[in-house]
């Protein structure tokens, strides 16, 4: 029997839900699903320019585990790029450091709000504008 996967720490959710190839309609493409922890490894190692040791510490995983997640993310990016597939960011074994919410209307990310229903930037009568991303 295998050990259950430990949840990986993700600092911030991505600002977008994914990417699609330019010049191809979203509905006409197949999708590659990148998990939140795979996105986080790309952000930490490439965008933030951290070593894999430091990135592993931030995500609270071992370095070999981070390397496996990172290599999986690179393979998915390469597949989406070469085959002209959309890349969606969703799912995985992760947990955020804070409570994160996303507005349904303007897609703004909000953290640690006391009133986790209303977006401060939208003027609407919708009482449930924010989606809890931690669930």
LINQUIUR-V783633 format. One record per backbone hydrogen bond with DSSP energy under -1.0 kcal/mol. NH is the residue of the N-H (numbers start at 1). CO is the residue of the C=O. If there is no record, write none. Layout:
# LINQUIUR-V783633
NH:CO ; NH:CO
This chain:
# LINQUIUR-V783633
8:93 ; 9:59 ; 10:95 ; 19:87 ; 24:21 ; 28:25 ; 29:26 ; 32:86 ; 34:88 ; 36:91 ; 39:35 ; 40:36 ; 41:37 ; 42:38 ; 43:39 ; 44:40 ; 45:41 ; 46:42 ; 47:42 ; 48:43 ; 50:44 ; 55:51 ; 56:52 ; 57:53 ; 58:54 ; 59:55 ; 61:56 ; 66:62 ; 67:63 ; 68:64 ; 69:65 ; 70:66 ; 71:67 ; 72:68 ; 73:69 ; 74:70 ; 75:71 ; 76:72 ; 77:73 ; 78:74 ; 79:75 ; 80:76 ; 81:77 ; 82:78 ; 83:79 ; 85:80 ; 86:30 ; 87:19 ; 88:32 ; 89:17 ; 90:34 ; 95:8 ; 97:10 ; 101:110 ; 102:131 ; 103:108 ; 104:129 ; 107:103 ; 110:101 ; 112:99 ; 129:117 ; 130:117 ; 131:102 ; 133:100
